Amino acid sequence: MSRRIVLCLSDGTPRVDPGPEETAKRDVELAFDWDKLPAGVVGFAEGGWIALELATRHGDLVDRLVLVSTPPFEGVVGPVQAKTLLLYGTRDDGSADAKWWQKRLGGRIEMVPDGGPDILERVWPRVLSHLAPHTLRK
C-alpha cells in the first residue's frame, strides 16, 4: 500500500508536484486536499498553517509533518504529536522563523545554504524521505 502525502499550499499557488521525478521514485500518493485518511503532511509557505492545523486536529491520522519556509503564525499553536521537520533557507530570516517554530513544536531544523523562501523544489527529496521513509522503489 502506498504512503499518502498531503501538500498544503498557499492560496493562489499552482497545485503541482514540486518534484515529479523524485515523487515517482517512491511508493507515494500525492494529494492537495486531505480526505481524512492517514497521511504525512507538508506545508509550504502559508500553506504550513493549514498543515499545522491538520496535524493539531488530527494527530491520530497525521504522523509526520514538514514545514517548508512557513512564516510564524499569528495565533495559538496547539500541540503536535507528529514527528516534525522544519526546512528553511539561510537567507531572509529563515533561521529566525525555523527557531520560532521549533520553540513551539519541537522537531528538527534543517537549513538550506543560500536558500530563500522558494526552496520547495530543492528540498522535495528531503521532504519525501521524512514523510515517507522506506518507500523508495527498487
C-alpha positions in Angstrom: 0.0 0.0 0.0 1.4 3.4 -0.9 2.1 6.2 1.5 -0.3 9.2 1.3 1.2 12.7 1.4 -0.8 15.8 1.5 0.8 19.0 0.2 -0.7 22.2 1.6 0.0 25.3 -0.4 -0.8 29.0 -0.1 -3.9 30.3 -1.9 -3.0 31.0 -5.5 0.0 28.7 -5.6 -0.3 26.2 -8.5 -1.2 22.7 -7.3 1.7 20.8 -9.0 4.1 18.2 -7.8 7.3 20.1 -6.9 9.4 17.2 -8.0 7.6 14.7 -10.2 10.8 12.6 -10.8 11.5 12.3 -7.1 7.9 11.5 -6.3 7.8 8.8 -9.0 10.8 7.1 -7.3 8.7 6.4 -4.2 5.6 4.5 -3.5 3.6 7.6 -2.5 0.3 9.1 -3.4 0.5 12.9 -3.5 -2.7 14.8 -2.8 -3.5 18.5 -2.4 -6.6 18.0 -0.3 -6.9 15.9 2.8 -9.6 13.3 2.7 -9.4 12.2 6.4 -7.1 9.2 5.6 -3.8 8.7 7.4 -1.1 10.8 5.8 2.1 12.6 6.2 1.6 16.4 5.7 3.8 19.1 4.3 3.1 22.8 4.2 4.8 25.3 2.1 4.9 29.0 3.0 1.5 30.0 4.4 0.2 26.5 3.4 2.2 25.4 6.5 -0.5 26.9 8.7 -3.1 24.5 7.1 -0.7 21.6 7.5 -0.2 22.5 11.2 -4.0 22.7 11.7 -4.3 19.2 10.2 -1.6 17.8 12.4 -3.0 19.5 15.5 -6.6 18.5 15.0 -6.0 15.0 13.6 -2.9 13.8 15.5 -4.2 10.2 15.3 -4.1 10.4 11.4 -1.1 12.7 10.8 2.1 11.0 12.0 4.7 13.2 10.2 4.8 16.9 9.5 7.1 19.1 7.4 7.0 22.9 7.3 8.9 24.5 4.4 9.5 28.2 4.6 6.4 28.7 6.7 6.3 32.1 8.4 5.4 32.5 12.1 1.7 32.1 12.9 -0.4 34.9 14.4 -2.2 32.8 16.8 -2.1 30.0 19.3 -0.1 27.0 18.2 -1.6 23.7 19.5 0.4 20.7 20.5 1.6 18.5 17.6 2.4 14.8 18.1 3.6 14.2 14.6 7.4 13.8 14.0 8.2 17.3 12.7 10.9 18.6 10.3 11.4 22.3 9.7 13.1 23.2 6.4 14.3 26.8 5.8 16.8 28.7 3.7 19.6 30.6 5.2 18.5 33.9 3.6 15.6 36.1 4.5 15.3 35.3 8.3 14.9 31.6 7.6 16.8 30.8 10.7 14.7 33.0 12.9 11.5 31.6 11.5 12.7 28.0 12.0 13.7 28.7 15.6 10.3 30.3 16.2 8.6 27.1 15.1 11.0 24.8 16.9 10.3 26.6 20.2 6.6 25.9 19.7 6.6 22.5 18.0 9.9 20.9 18.7 11.2 18.9 15.8 14.4 19.1 13.7 15.6 22.2 11.9 17.5 21.8 8.6 18.8 24.9 6.9 19.4 25.1 3.1 22.6 27.0 2.3 21.9 30.1 0.1 18.2 29.2 0.1 15.4 31.8 0.3 11.7 31.2 0.8 11.4 29.4 -2.6 13.1 26.2 -1.6 10.3 23.6 -2.0 11.6 22.1 -5.2 15.1 22.0 -3.9 14.1 20.2 -0.7 11.5 17.9 -2.1 13.7 14.8 -1.9 14.2 15.5 1.8 10.5 16.2 2.4 9.7 12.8 0.9 12.4 11.0 2.9 10.9 12.4 6.1 7.2 11.9 5.3 7.6 8.5 3.5 10.7 6.7 4.8 11.4 3.3 3.3 9.3 4.0 0.2 12.0 4.1 -2.5 11.1 1.7 -5.3 13.6 -0.9 -6.2 
